[in-house]
Amino acid sequence: MRYSDHKYKHGVGWNICHVQWVTKYRYRVFSGSFLKNLCMILLHESARRHRFEIEEAEVQADHVHVLVKLRPSMSISRAVNLMKGYTSRLLFMLEEEKLGSWYNSTGKERSLWGDGKFYGSVGHITLEKAKEYMKKQEAHHAKSLENPHHLW
């Protein structure tokens, strides 16, 4: 069954989303491979720590793309905030000098990422299939009235 690997305490399913965010001021922080690879590692580490999956990720010079698979209890916004916060905090801790050339460390709050984000749902069925399924529900439930114990 398609959903058997995606059972949780109070729900079944998953939510796959394409998310994207930019560096603050669109600085090209990840032009070099070292920071780009480090950011990729930290993205995967944040997903592991917070129990969601990264299907694909791509770090560009001034933005990041991630295909993320979320459990039913986690919102897209929460997952993006966790990834942005974790990567920003650790990149500043590990590579203070390299990021200092981009972001002046005046002792005040530093931020690697811009405030916004893009997200779009990516499903395992099309919108048309979902609409077709919903239209057929009345007939499906009419059949189940004939056998009220059809689920077990």
C-alpha positions as CSV (number, residue, x, y, z in Angstrom):
1,M,0.0,0.0,0.0
2,R,1.3,3.4,-0.9
3,Y,0.7,4.9,2.5
4,S,2.0,2.0,4.7
5,D,5.4,3.7,5.2
6,H,3.8,7.0,6.2
7,K,1.7,6.1,9.3
8,Y,2.0,8.4,12.3
9,K,0.3,8.4,15.7
10,H,-2.7,10.5,14.5
11,G,-2.5,10.5,10.8
12,V,-1.5,8.8,7.6
13,G,0.1,10.6,4.6
14,W,2.8,13.0,3.6
15,N,3.2,16.4,2.1
16,I,5.9,17.0,-0.5
17,C,6.7,20.6,-1.2
18,H,9.1,22.6,-3.3
19,V,10.5,25.4,-1.2
20,Q,12.9,28.2,-2.1
21,W,14.5,31.1,-0.3
22,V,17.2,33.7,-1.0
23,T,20.2,35.0,0.8
24,K,19.8,38.4,2.5
25,Y,20.3,41.2,-0.1
26,R,20.7,38.4,-2.7
27,Y,24.4,38.3,-1.9
28,R,26.2,35.5,-3.8
29,V,27.5,33.9,-0.7
30,F,27.6,30.3,-2.1
31,S,29.6,31.0,-5.2
32,G,32.4,28.8,-3.9
33,S,32.0,25.1,-3.5
34,F,33.1,24.9,0.2
35,L,30.2,27.0,1.7
36,K,27.8,25.5,-0.8
37,N,28.7,21.9,0.3
38,L,28.6,22.9,4.0
39,C,25.2,24.4,3.5
40,M,24.0,21.3,1.8
41,I,25.2,19.1,4.7
42,L,23.6,21.4,7.3
43,L,20.2,21.3,5.4
44,H,20.2,17.5,5.6
45,E,21.3,17.6,9.2
46,S,18.4,19.9,10.1
47,A,16.0,17.6,8.4
48,R,17.3,14.6,10.3
49,R,17.2,16.4,13.6
50,H,13.6,17.6,13.1
51,R,12.3,14.4,11.5
52,F,11.4,15.3,8.0
53,E,13.0,14.2,4.7
54,I,14.8,16.1,2.0
55,E,14.1,14.5,-1.4
56,E,16.4,16.9,-3.4
57,A,18.3,20.0,-2.6
58,E,20.2,22.5,-4.6
59,V,22.3,25.4,-3.2
60,Q,22.8,28.2,-5.8
61,A,25.0,31.2,-5.3
62,D,22.2,33.4,-3.9
63,H,19.3,31.0,-3.2
64,V,18.3,27.5,-2.2
65,H,15.8,25.0,-3.6
66,V,14.6,22.1,-1.5
67,L,12.1,19.3,-2.2
68,V,11.0,18.4,1.3
69,K,8.7,15.5,2.5
70,L,6.9,16.5,5.7
71,R,4.9,14.5,8.1
72,P,1.2,15.5,8.6
73,S,1.9,17.4,11.9
74,M,4.6,19.7,10.4
75,S,3.7,22.9,8.5
76,I,5.7,24.1,5.5
77,S,6.4,27.3,7.2
78,R,7.8,25.5,10.3
79,A,10.1,23.3,8.2
80,V,11.5,26.2,6.2
81,N,12.1,28.2,9.4
82,L,13.9,25.2,11.0
83,M,16.1,24.8,7.9
84,K,16.9,28.5,7.6
85,G,17.6,28.9,11.3
86,Y,19.8,25.9,11.7
87,T,21.9,26.6,8.6
88,S,22.3,30.3,9.4
89,R,23.3,29.7,13.0
90,L,25.8,27.0,12.2
91,L,27.3,28.6,9.1
92,F,28.0,31.7,11.2
93,M,29.5,29.6,14.0
94,L,31.7,27.6,11.6
95,E,32.6,30.1,9.0
96,E,32.6,33.5,10.8
97,E,35.4,34.9,8.7
98,K,34.0,34.0,5.3
99,L,30.5,35.2,6.1
100,G,31.9,38.3,7.7
101,S,33.0,39.6,4.3
102,W,29.3,39.5,3.3
103,Y,27.6,40.4,6.5
104,N,29.2,42.9,8.8
105,S,29.3,41.6,12.3
106,T,28.4,44.6,14.4
107,G,27.4,42.5,17.4
108,K,23.7,42.9,16.5
109,E,21.5,40.3,15.1
110,R,22.9,38.7,12.0
111,S,20.9,36.9,9.3
112,L,22.1,34.9,6.4
113,W,18.7,34.5,4.7
114,G,16.1,36.9,3.4
115,D,12.8,37.1,5.2
116,G,10.7,35.5,2.4
117,K,10.1,32.1,1.0
118,F,8.4,30.4,-1.9
119,Y,6.6,27.1,-1.5
120,G,4.5,24.9,-3.8
121,S,2.9,21.6,-3.1
122,V,4.1,18.6,-5.2
123,G,1.6,15.7,-5.1
124,H,1.6,12.1,-6.0
125,I,-1.7,12.6,-7.9
126,T,-2.8,15.5,-10.1
127,L,-5.5,18.0,-9.2
128,E,-7.7,16.4,-11.9
129,K,-7.4,13.0,-10.3
130,A,-8.3,14.4,-6.9
131,K,-11.4,16.1,-8.3
132,E,-12.4,12.9,-10.1
133,Y,-11.9,10.9,-6.9
134,M,-14.1,13.3,-4.9
135,K,-16.9,13.2,-7.5
136,K,-17.0,9.4,-7.2
137,Q,-17.4,9.5,-3.4
138,E,-21.2,9.6,-3.4
139,A,-21.4,6.4,-5.5
140,H,-18.7,4.8,-3.4
141,H,-20.5,5.6,-0.1
142,A,-23.8,4.4,-1.5
143,K,-22.2,1.0,-2.1
144,S,-20.7,0.9,1.4
145,L,-24.2,1.4,2.9
146,E,-25.1,-2.1,1.5
147,N,-22.2,-3.5,3.5
148,P,-21.6,-1.3,6.5
149,H,-18.6,-3.4,7.7
150,H,-16.6,-3.1,4.4
151,L,-13.7,-1.4,6.2
152,W,-12.8,-4.3,8.4
